[in-house]
Amino acid sequence: MTPADNRAAIIGGGPAGLAQARALQKLGIEFTIFERNAQFGGLWNRDDPASPVYDSAHLISSRSMTGFDGFPMPEGWADYPSAALVLDYIQSFATKFNLTEQTRFNSQVTHAEPHQTGWDIEVNGKIERFRWLIAANGSNWKPNLPSWPGSFSGTISHAVGFSNEAEFADQRVLVVGLGNSGADISCDISHVARRTAVSLRRGYHVIPKHILGKPADVFANTGPPLPRWLRQRIFQGLLRFLIGDLGKFGMPKPDHRLMETHPLLSDLFVHHLRHGDIEILGDIVGFDGADVLFVGGGREAFDHVICATGFEWEIPYIDPALLPWNRGRLAPPLSIFPEVNNLFLLSFIESNGSSFSLFNLMSAVIAHAIDAEINAPETYEKLRTLLRETTFDVTGGLKMQGTDRHVGYVDNRSYRKALKKLSGAMGWQMQTQG
């Protein structure tokens, strides 16, 4: 192999990879995007069999709070656009900034090996050398499928395989987990199933998608700045006023304060819960034939169990020993900078807001870091020193849940401030939204 020139390899052509490509393009840094599918879109591309998107999926964050820097979603779109519109938006962004020319489609990266001056990338059986590797392959691809004692005579599947409710007509269906996908899927199924129930370990704060006529995230970001504890108290009180006590419908009382776990935004789930279309059941402890066994000794018969239990993170082309894995998650400084030279992580972050929009700031920081390594090595060394010696507040004082999923979980607003703190210390003019 020849020595690496000043080229970056971006793995993944979803929102993160495209945001990164545009940020590098602005600074005149050469790059190649490797996309395993025939088109852009990442998880929004339903042609990929591993896509978790289903027919009724829409954005969870609102249109005006989500999107690429300098390329807002059309004003005429709904507050929460459909998955099809989001895919069209992503591909329109790539077209607008001529990113197709620097992309290799149908190109699966199978291995990446660091060397003294960069990375050797194996794709479609061939090896190329790049100076930088940016892992932007996303975190919602490998289903996390739990296992329980006993044998179930029905069907167990993961939510990633759900498209629509048609196949569940007249069945008794149990959805495990109440993230946003679990809520959507249980609502869809309740229209046709004989029985629809949700198994929960804990209660959740349910946030309506609109508050006083505004999208919930827009409402939360308006008004005067307040201390975190006061914002939590005000918004929890407002939710009690708007939604009331869901305990009378079987929902356990939350064991955490608002925004200390991934927010559940849904109007329909509350509607179906109040109308008896969806039941709440406890945590599963095992199976016995057609019966699902629950904490406390209860048992109920079901035909199908759908695990809306999230995803395991993986970067399959990099030796796991090179990365700071912690309980299945990655949380290097600012979820971007592992200790391995010339490696950046872009799409491995979870927050209580739109990760899509965080990619704008994250990709700009990465682009400036690469530019510094090329043009100002002393500035790049300052960056590495700063990252080693500085503690960045990415939670804003929130006590995130102690589950594996929440290792490295960040508060969206605090994370933005941390990135701007780093940029300010480095003297970088970010010129990005948020």
C-alpha positions as CSV (number, residue, x, y, z in Angstrom):
1,M,0.0,0.0,0.0
2,T,1.1,3.5,-0.7
3,P,1.1,6.2,2.1
4,A,-2.2,7.7,2.8
5,D,-3.0,11.1,1.2
6,N,-5.3,13.6,2.9
7,R,-8.5,11.7,2.2
8,A,-11.2,10.8,4.7
9,A,-13.4,7.6,4.4
10,I,-16.9,8.1,5.6
11,I,-18.7,4.9,6.4
12,G,-22.4,5.3,5.9
13,G,-24.6,7.4,3.7
14,G,-27.3,8.3,6.2
15,P,-28.0,11.7,7.8
16,A,-24.7,11.5,9.8
17,G,-22.5,10.6,6.9
18,L,-24.0,13.2,4.7
19,A,-23.7,15.9,7.3
20,Q,-20.1,14.9,7.6
21,A,-19.5,15.0,3.9
22,R,-20.9,18.5,3.6
23,A,-18.8,19.7,6.6
24,L,-15.6,18.4,4.9
25,Q,-16.7,19.8,1.6
26,K,-16.9,23.3,3.1
27,L,-13.2,23.1,4.2
28,G,-12.0,21.6,1.0
29,I,-11.1,18.2,2.5
30,E,-11.3,15.2,0.1
31,F,-13.5,12.3,1.2
32,T,-15.3,9.2,-0.1
33,I,-18.6,8.0,1.3
34,F,-19.0,4.2,1.4
35,E,-22.7,3.2,1.3
36,R,-23.7,-0.4,1.4
37,N,-27.0,0.2,-0.4
38,A,-27.9,1.6,-3.8
39,Q,-29.1,5.0,-2.4
40,F,-28.7,7.4,0.4
41,G,-30.9,7.3,3.5
42,G,-29.4,5.2,6.2
43,L,-32.1,3.7,8.4
44,W,-34.7,5.7,6.5
45,N,-34.0,3.7,3.4
46,R,-36.5,0.9,3.6
47,D,-34.9,-0.9,0.7
48,D,-32.4,-2.1,3.3
49,P,-33.8,-5.2,4.9
50,A,-32.3,-4.1,8.2
51,S,-34.1,-0.8,8.3
52,P,-36.3,-0.4,11.4
53,V,-38.7,2.0,9.7
54,Y,-42.4,0.8,9.4
55,D,-45.3,2.1,7.3
56,S,-46.7,4.5,9.9
57,A,-43.3,5.9,11.1
58,H,-42.9,9.7,11.3
59,L,-40.2,11.9,12.8
60,I,-40.2,12.1,16.5
61,S,-38.6,15.5,16.7
62,S,-40.4,18.2,14.8
63,R,-39.6,19.4,11.3
64,S,-38.3,22.8,12.4
65,M,-36.0,21.3,15.0
66,T,-34.6,18.6,12.7
67,G,-32.5,18.7,9.6
68,F,-29.3,19.6,7.9
69,D,-27.5,22.9,8.6
70,G,-28.5,25.5,6.0
71,F,-31.1,23.1,4.4
72,P,-34.4,23.3,6.3
73,M,-37.3,21.0,5.6
74,P,-40.0,22.7,3.5
75,E,-42.3,25.0,5.4
76,G,-45.3,23.4,3.8
77,W,-44.6,20.0,5.4
78,A,-46.4,18.7,8.4
79,D,-44.9,19.3,11.9
80,Y,-43.9,15.6,12.0
81,P,-43.1,14.4,8.4
82,S,-43.6,10.8,7.3
83,A,-40.6,8.5,6.8
84,A,-41.1,8.7,3.0
85,L,-40.7,12.5,3.2
86,V,-37.7,12.3,5.4
87,L,-36.0,9.9,2.9
88,D,-36.8,12.4,0.1
89,Y,-35.4,15.2,2.2
90,I,-32.1,13.3,2.9
91,Q,-31.7,12.5,-0.8
92,S,-32.5,16.0,-1.9
93,F,-29.7,17.3,0.4
94,A,-27.2,14.9,-1.2
95,T,-28.3,16.1,-4.6
96,K,-28.1,19.8,-3.7
97,F,-24.5,19.5,-2.6
98,N,-23.3,17.1,-5.2
99,L,-22.4,14.4,-2.7
100,T,-23.2,11.5,-5.1
101,E,-20.0,12.2,-7.0
102,Q,-18.0,11.3,-3.9
103,T,-20.0,8.2,-3.0
104,R,-19.6,4.6,-3.8
105,F,-22.9,2.8,-3.5
106,N,-23.3,-1.0,-3.0
107,S,-20.0,-0.8,-1.2
108,Q,-19.9,-2.8,2.1
109,V,-16.9,-2.1,4.3
110,T,-15.9,-5.4,5.8
111,H,-12.7,-4.4,7.6
112,A,-10.7,-1.4,8.7
113,E,-7.2,-1.6,10.0
114,P,-5.2,1.3,11.5
115,H,-1.6,1.9,10.4
116,Q,1.0,4.6,11.1
117,T,-0.5,7.2,8.8
118,G,-4.1,6.3,8.7
119,W,-6.4,3.4,7.8
120,D,-6.6,0.6,5.4
121,I,-10.2,0.1,4.3
122,E,-11.4,-3.2,2.8
123,V,-14.5,-2.9,0.7
124,N,-15.9,-5.3,-1.8
125,G,-12.7,-7.4,-1.5
126,K,-10.3,-4.5,-2.2
127,I,-8.1,-2.5,0.1
128,E,-7.7,1.3,0.0
129,R,-5.7,3.6,2.2
130,F,-7.2,6.7,3.8
131,R,-5.7,9.1,6.3
132,W,-9.0,9.4,8.4
133,L,-11.8,7.1,9.1
134,I,-15.2,8.4,10.2
135,A,-17.6,5.8,11.4
136,A,-21.1,7.0,10.6
137,N,-22.8,3.6,10.0
138,G,-25.4,4.3,12.7
139,S,-26.5,2.4,15.8
140,N,-30.0,1.1,15.0
141,W,-29.2,-1.9,12.9
142,K,-28.5,-4.9,15.1
143,P,-31.7,-5.9,17.0
144,N,-31.4,-6.5,20.7
145,L,-33.5,-9.6,21.2
146,P,-33.9,-10.7,24.8
147,S,-34.2,-14.3,25.9
148,W,-36.4,-15.7,28.7
149,P,-36.7,-19.1,30.4
150,G,-39.2,-21.6,29.1
151,S,-40.6,-22.3,25.7
152,F,-43.2,-20.2,23.9
153,S,-45.6,-21.9,21.4
154,G,-46.4,-18.7,19.6
155,T,-44.1,-16.4,17.6
156,I,-41.4,-14.1,19.0
157,S,-40.0,-11.3,16.7
158,H,-38.2,-8.1,16.9
159,A,-39.8,-4.7,16.0
160,V,-37.3,-4.3,13.2
161,G,-39.3,-6.8,11.2
162,F,-42.6,-4.9,11.6
163,S,-44.1,-3.2,8.6
164,N,-47.8,-2.8,9.4
165,E,-50.5,-4.4,11.4
166,A,-52.0,-6.5,8.6
167,E,-50.3,-9.8,9.7
168,F,-51.6,-9.5,13.2
169,A,-55.4,-9.5,12.5
170,D,-57.3,-11.4,15.2
171,Q,-54.2,-12.3,17.1
172,R,-53.3,-11.8,20.8
173,V,-50.2,-9.6,20.6
174,L,-47.8,-8.5,23.4
175,V,-45.4,-5.7,22.6
176,V,-42.3,-5.7,24.9
177,G,-41.0,-2.2,25.6
178,L,-42.4,1.3,25.3
179,G,-40.0,3.4,23.3
180,N,-41.5,5.4,20.5
181,S,-41.4,2.4,18.2
182,G,-43.1,0.2,20.8
183,A,-45.8,2.8,21.3
184,D,-46.4,3.3,17.5
185,I,-46.5,-0.5,16.8
186,S,-48.9,-1.2,19.7
187,C,-51.2,1.5,18.4
188,D,-51.2,0.2,14.8
189,I,-51.8,-3.4,15.9
190,S,-54.7,-2.4,18.2
191,H,-56.8,-1.6,15.2
192,V,-56.9,-5.3,14.0
193,A,-55.7,-7.5,16.9
194,R,-58.0,-9.5,19.2
195,R,-55.9,-8.2,22.1
196,T,-53.0,-5.8,22.3
197,A,-50.9,-5.4,25.4
198,V,-47.6,-3.8,26.3
199,S,-45.1,-5.3,28.8
200,L,-43.2,-2.7,30.9
201,R,-40.4,-2.7,33.4
202,R,-41.1,0.9,34.5
203,G,-43.5,3.7,33.9
204,Y,-42.8,6.6,31.4
205,H,-43.6,10.3,31.1
206,V,-45.7,10.5,27.9
207,I,-45.3,13.8,26.1
208,P,-48.0,15.0,23.6
209,K,-46.6,15.9,20.2
210,H,-48.1,19.4,20.5
211,I,-48.3,21.6,23.5
212,L,-50.5,24.7,23.3
213,G,-50.5,24.4,19.6
214,K,-46.8,24.1,19.1
215,P,-44.6,21.0,18.5
216,A,-43.4,19.8,21.9
217,D,-39.7,20.4,21.2
218,V,-40.4,23.9,19.8
219,F,-42.5,24.7,22.9
220,A,-39.7,23.4,25.2
221,N,-37.1,25.6,23.5
222,T,-39.2,28.8,23.7
223,G,-39.4,31.1,26.7
224,P,-36.8,32.4,29.1
225,P,-33.8,30.3,30.0
226,L,-34.4,28.5,33.3
227,P,-32.4,26.2,35.6
228,R,-32.7,22.6,34.7
229,W,-34.4,21.6,37.9
230,L,-37.0,24.3,37.4
231,R,-37.7,23.4,33.8
232,Q,-38.2,19.8,34.9
233,R,-40.7,20.8,37.6
234,I,-42.6,23.1,35.3
235,F,-42.9,20.6,32.5
236,Q,-43.8,17.7,34.7
237,G,-46.6,19.8,36.2
238,L,-47.7,20.8,32.7
239,L,-47.9,17.2,31.6
240,R,-50.0,16.2,34.6
241,F,-52.4,19.0,33.7
242,L,-52.5,18.0,30.0
243,I,-52.6,14.2,30.3
244,G,-53.5,13.5,33.8
245,D,-52.7,10.4,35.8
246,L,-52.2,7.4,33.6
247,G,-52.0,5.1,36.6
248,K,-55.7,4.5,36.5
249,F,-55.1,2.8,33.1
250,G,-52.4,0.6,34.4
251,M,-49.3,2.7,33.6
252,P,-46.8,2.4,36.5
253,K,-45.6,5.7,38.0
254,P,-42.3,6.7,36.4
255,D,-39.2,6.0,38.6
256,H,-37.3,8.9,37.0
257,R,-37.8,12.6,36.3
258,L,-38.7,13.9,33.0
259,M,-36.0,13.8,30.3
260,E,-33.9,11.3,32.3
261,T,-34.6,8.7,29.8
262,H,-35.5,8.7,26.1
263,P,-38.7,10.8,25.8
264,L,-41.9,9.1,24.7
265,L,-43.8,11.4,22.4
266,S,-47.3,10.1,21.4
267,D,-50.8,11.3,21.3
268,L,-52.2,8.0,19.9
269,F,-50.9,5.8,22.7
270,V,-52.7,7.7,25.4
271,H,-55.8,7.7,23.3
272,H,-55.8,3.9,22.9
273,L,-54.9,3.4,26.5
274,R,-57.8,5.5,27.7
275,H,-60.2,3.6,25.3
276,G,-59.1,0.2,26.5
277,D,-57.5,-0.8,23.1
278,I,-54.1,-1.4,24.8
279,E,-53.4,-3.0,28.1
280,I,-50.4,-2.5,30.4
281,L,-48.8,-5.6,31.8
282,G,-45.7,-6.1,33.9
283,D,-42.2,-7.4,33.1
284,I,-41.8,-10.9,31.6
285,V,-40.1,-13.6,33.6
286,G,-40.6,-16.6,31.3
287,F,-42.8,-18.6,29.0
288,D,-44.9,-21.8,29.4
289,G,-46.5,-22.9,26.1
290,A,-48.9,-20.2,24.9
291,D,-48.6,-18.4,28.3
292,V,-46.4,-15.5,29.0
293,L,-45.3,-15.4,32.7
294,F,-45.1,-12.0,34.5
295,V,-43.5,-10.6,37.6
296,G,-45.9,-11.3,40.5
297,G,-47.0,-14.6,39.3
298,G,-49.5,-13.6,36.6
299,R,-49.8,-15.4,33.3
300,E,-51.6,-14.5,30.0
301,A,-51.9,-16.3,26.7
302,F,-50.6,-14.7,23.5
303,D,-50.0,-15.6,19.9
304,H,-47.2,-13.2,19.1
305,V,-44.6,-11.3,21.2
306,I,-42.9,-8.3,19.5
307,C,-39.7,-7.2,21.2
308,A,-39.5,-3.4,20.8
309,T,-36.3,-3.6,22.8
310,G,-33.9,-1.5,20.9
311,F,-30.6,-2.2,19.2
312,E,-27.1,-3.3,20.1
313,W,-24.4,-0.9,18.9
314,E,-21.7,-2.3,16.7
315,I,-18.9,-1.1,14.3
316,P,-18.4,-4.5,12.7
317,Y,-15.4,-3.5,10.5
318,I,-13.2,-2.3,13.5
319,D,-11.6,-4.6,16.0
320,P,-13.7,-4.1,19.2
321,A,-10.5,-4.1,21.2
322,L,-9.6,-0.7,19.6
323,L,-12.8,1.0,20.9
324,P,-13.9,2.0,24.4
325,W,-16.9,-0.2,24.7
326,N,-18.8,0.0,28.0
327,R,-21.8,-2.2,28.5
328,G,-22.5,-2.2,24.8
329,R,-22.2,1.5,24.3
330,L,-19.5,4.0,23.3
331,A,-18.9,7.2,25.2
332,P,-15.5,8.6,24.3
333,P,-15.0,12.3,24.8
334,L,-18.1,14.0,23.4
335,S,-19.1,10.6,21.7
336,I,-16.6,11.6,18.9
337,F,-13.0,11.1,19.8
338,P,-11.7,7.6,20.7
339,E,-8.0,7.3,21.6
340,V,-7.2,5.6,18.3
341,N,-5.4,8.0,15.9
342,N,-7.4,9.4,12.9
343,L,-10.6,7.8,13.9
344,F,-13.8,9.7,14.6
345,L,-17.3,8.4,15.7
346,L,-20.2,10.3,14.4
347,S,-23.5,8.4,14.7
348,F,-23.1,6.7,18.1
349,I,-25.0,8.9,20.4
350,E,-28.4,8.9,22.1
351,S,-30.0,12.0,23.6
352,N,-33.4,13.3,24.8
353,G,-33.7,15.3,21.6
354,S,-33.0,15.1,17.9
355,S,-29.7,13.3,17.2
356,F,-30.2,14.1,13.5
357,S,-29.6,17.8,14.2
358,L,-26.7,17.1,16.6
359,F,-24.9,15.7,13.6
360,N,-24.5,19.2,12.2
361,L,-22.3,20.3,15.2
362,M,-20.5,16.9,15.6
363,S,-19.5,16.8,11.9
364,A,-18.3,20.4,12.0
365,V,-16.1,19.6,15.0
366,I,-14.7,16.6,13.2
367,A,-14.1,18.6,10.0
368,H,-12.2,21.3,11.9
369,A,-10.1,18.7,13.7
370,I,-9.1,17.2,10.4
371,D,-8.4,20.6,8.9
372,A,-6.2,21.4,11.9
373,E,-4.2,18.2,11.6
374,I,-3.5,19.1,7.9
375,N,-2.8,22.8,8.2
376,A,-2.0,23.5,11.9
377,P,-0.5,20.5,13.7
378,E,0.1,22.5,16.8
379,T,-3.6,23.3,17.0
380,Y,-4.4,19.7,16.5
381,E,-2.2,18.8,19.5
382,K,-3.9,21.4,21.5
383,L,-7.2,19.7,20.7
384,R,-6.0,16.3,21.8
385,T,-4.6,17.8,25.1
386,L,-7.9,19.7,25.7
387,L,-9.9,16.5,25.2
388,R,-7.7,14.6,27.7
389,E,-7.8,17.3,30.4
390,T,-11.3,18.8,30.1
391,T,-14.5,17.4,31.6
392,F,-17.5,18.3,29.4
393,D,-20.9,18.4,31.0
394,V,-23.2,16.5,28.6
395,T,-26.0,15.7,31.0
396,G,-26.8,19.2,32.4
397,G,-27.2,17.7,35.9
398,L,-29.8,15.1,34.8
399,K,-29.6,11.7,36.5
400,M,-29.9,9.4,33.6
401,Q,-31.3,5.9,34.1
402,G,-28.7,3.2,35.0
403,T,-29.7,0.9,32.2
404,D,-27.2,-0.3,29.6
405,R,-28.9,1.8,27.0
406,H,-28.2,5.0,29.0
407,V,-24.5,4.5,29.3
408,G,-23.2,7.7,27.6
409,Y,-26.8,9.1,27.2
410,V,-26.7,12.9,26.8
411,D,-29.0,15.8,27.4
412,N,-29.4,17.4,23.9
413,R,-29.1,21.0,25.0
414,S,-26.1,20.3,27.3
415,Y,-24.4,18.4,24.6
416,R,-24.7,21.3,22.2
417,K,-23.2,23.6,24.8
418,A,-20.3,21.2,25.3
419,L,-19.5,21.1,21.6
420,K,-19.7,24.9,21.5
421,K,-17.4,25.1,24.5
422,L,-14.8,23.0,22.7
423,S,-15.2,25.0,19.5
424,G,-14.8,28.2,21.4
425,A,-11.7,27.0,23.2
426,M,-10.2,26.0,19.8
427,G,-11.2,29.3,18.2
428,W,-13.3,27.6,15.6
429,Q,-16.1,29.5,13.9
430,M,-18.7,26.8,13.6
431,Q,-21.5,28.7,11.8
432,T,-24.0,25.9,12.4
433,Q,-27.6,25.8,13.6
434,G,-28.4,25.2,17.2
